[in-house]
Amino acid sequence: MFPNSILGRPPFTPNHHHHNNFFALSPTLYSHQQLIDAQFNFQNADLSRAVSLQQLTYGSVSPIQTSASPLFRGRKLSDEKNFPLDGKRQRFHSPHPEPTVVSPIVPLSGERRYSMPPLFHTHYVPDIVRCIPPFREIPFLEPRDIPLPEAKDKLSQQILELFETCQQQISDLKKKELCRTQLQGEIQLLFPQSRLFLVGSSLNGFGTRSSDGDLCLVIKEEPVNQKTEARHILTLVHKHFCTRLSGYIERPQLIRAKVPIVKFRDKVSCMEFDLNVNNIVGIRNTFLLRTYAYLENRVRPLVLVVKKWARHHEINDASRGTLNSYSLVLMVLHYLQTLPEPILPSLQKIYPESFSPLIHLHLVHQAPCNIPPYLSKNESSLGDLLLGFLKYYATEFDWNSQMISVREAKAIPRPDGIEWRNKYICVEEPFDGTNTARAVHEKQKFDAIKDQFLKSWHRLKNKKDLNSILPLRAAILKR
């Protein structure tokens, strides 16, 4: 179903004979001396890559003069309409003395290649392959070309229209991937063995036009201490962004949370990003969710409308004690798995070898390669499924004693561990078994979430109009 693809992961697969050493750093991450070396790399970054400034031309667009640091050569497009989407940011340290010309017909090096994991086998080849050495064995199908479910009623039609308007576009994903590729090269000045992955909604199939980009910087395939090691690494990355890349990255902020991140905005793509360190499970669940997203054509529209509904009713913000988007996606998948005639199976049960937590990270993107679409006998419309989703969590699911488990494809008894005790909502993370809904720790917020499920179910059941629970004009404006 998904032939090999390199989108969202490092675009160079390690040599087969050396992949065991690819992430084989010391269990203590970096030693004190190695951290000193990283700081030394930071201080000498522009010495190792110093080049003379050159004029840039975008086809017929006037040359752009710049005096900013030569390390990260992105820039805003002066006229996006005149510049093709598949044009690439050209590196300044090119061995060619002539001015760099960014053109859709200029071949790029192998490390700049990217493509999206196709959904079904097809011989369609996109324009982007004109710019890169083609992967003949990798067919490519854009999500918009996948047939959507038929809408025979007003409510289903409203859901489909909202999905088609607000879903993340291929152009959005390409911009994020291009930024990831450039940033990986810059961060490797500090940590040469590191790799940068695009994760989360940008890649798992459930993104919208307004979705931020989530990036995971991997130092090793083991957990790191988020309070000490991760913060120190992100401090160096943040400093690098503020100095060497200040002309191309704006508003970099180091957020010292339980899982620290660097938030920033890429001036070239105008995209917002969050960068974390070694959130390995986030890489694994990205490709698990991506498989679910394209397993059945009703999944993505239903997830998008649920996320929009939850955001509108202010129950989709973990920073304020409500549900994060990941938990909402798992809740939708769980509901579709537990119908009398299921629409989704448990992928981890049927294909345990494809979704094992022991698979090397540079092979995770290949896991769904041979998984076919799931053929369900359930013919419920999108409108019926949305109503059923609201009803299930409003009246059927036992919040007090049950845990939502996509891994098991059913509701299971709550564990007795400390992480699950006195929690109002329990949603099992499919790989590490933690509670993804642990942010809901106040009864008032939990009651508000349950109340919204119940009220929305009653309203939608009576009016069969999506506007009764989600004003479509406002939702579309927010994308």
Secondary structure, DSSP 8 states (H G I E B T S, - for coil): ------TTS-SS---TTTGGGTS---TTSS-HHHHHHHHHHHHTHHHHT------EEETTEEEE---S-TT------S-GGGS-TT-----S--S--S-EE--TTS---GGG------SS------GGGGGS---TT-----GGGS------SHHHHHHHHHHHHHB--HHHHHHHHHHHHHHHHHHTTT-TT-EEEEETHHHHS--BTT--EEEEEESSSS---TTTHHHHHHHHHHHHHHHTTTTTEEEEEEE-SSS-EEEEEETTTTEEEEEEE--HHHHHHHHHHHHHHTTSTTHHHHHHHHHHHHHHTT---GGGTS--HHHHHHHHHHHHHSSSS-SS--HHHH-TTTS-TTS-GGGGGGTTTT------S----HHHHHHHHHHIIIIIS-TTTEEEETTTTEEEE---STTTTT-S--BB-TTT--BTTTT---HHHHHHHHHHHHHHHHHHHHH--GGGTS-HHHHHHH-
